[in-house]
Amino acid sequence: MSTPGMAPARTSRQADLFDALLGIFLTEGFAQFTLADLAARLRCSKSTLYALAHSKEQLAVAVARHFFRAAAERIENDVAAVAAASPAETVGAYLGGVARELRPASSAFRRDLAANPATRAEYERNTRIAARRIRELVAAGVEAGVFRGVDAAFVGQAATTVMSAIQRGDITAATGLSDADAYAELASLLRHGLAGPVPGATATKVPGS
């Protein structure tokens, strides 16, 4: 998920439209819709949608970005909430949050997200950001001694490989799991695999960290 940050300045009406568009896209996908279709569904003019984006493709990317940005903010809130009380739960909280945020995404939305080069690139970008965040959390947990003495760089890279496979659709093809279910399984795997610490284990730092 993308790094939370300042969202583009929007009016409350535009923010409501993005939320409404996201609701439609998550449930029904977006490839089959024209701007006229969407304007009719939202009971607004096409010019109102053109104020959000200059084309249907740009609108799809903007809605996808809105989805990932809002999800990232909620996920980081999850991580912050558990970090103080139980630092060992940060990785599980992050990946569990990703699973929760992806769960409303229908197969139609996931298919259209992957089929459109621009929205697929947005998903790829957010997967890279999420993978980097997992590597940071694993390295911090190992260094703090709340995870057992694993090689943080290896665990982070292994998680990155799985997350990339989820994004590409390889995991769904091989197992039938949705992206959300695959992230939930990865969260469980890492939560149990990192449990510790092991007495006498030496903290492992990521090279260059």
C-alpha positions, 0 to 999 in steps of 0.5 A: 500500500502506498505511503500515506501523505497529503491527498490532492486538494479536493472539494467535499463534493469531489471527495464524495464522488471518489468514494462513490466511484470506488464503491462502484469499481470495487463491486463491478469493476470499471472496464465496461463503463463509459464516462457517460455511464458513470455520470448517470450512475452518480447523477452528475454531469460528464464535465463534473467527472472531467474535473476529476480526470481528463479521461476514463483511464486517468479517472480509473488511475485516480480512483485506484490511487484514492483506494490505495492511499486511504487503505495505507492510512488505515493500515499505518494506524493499525501498525501504530496502535499495536506498536506501543503495546506489542511490537512483535505484532507490527508485521502481522498488523500490517499484512492483516490490514492489507488483507482487510483492505483488499477484501471488498475488491471483487474479482471484476475489480481485480481483473480490470486492475490487472488488465489495464496497464495504467492501473496495474502499474499503480498496483505494482507501485503500491506493492513495492512500497508495501514490500519495503515497509514489511522489510523495515518492520521485520528489520526493526523487530529483529533489531529490537529483539522482539522477533527471533534471530532470523535474517531480516534481509532474507525474510523481507525479500521472501515476503517481497517475492510472495507479495509480488506474486500475489500482485501478478495473480500467480498465487490466485492461479496456483491456489485459488486464493484471492489477493486478500486471502493470500495476504491473510495467509502471509500474515499468519505465516510471518506472525508465527515464523517470527515469533520469539525471541529465541534466547541468546539470538543475535539481532540481525540488521539489514545491510546498510540500515 
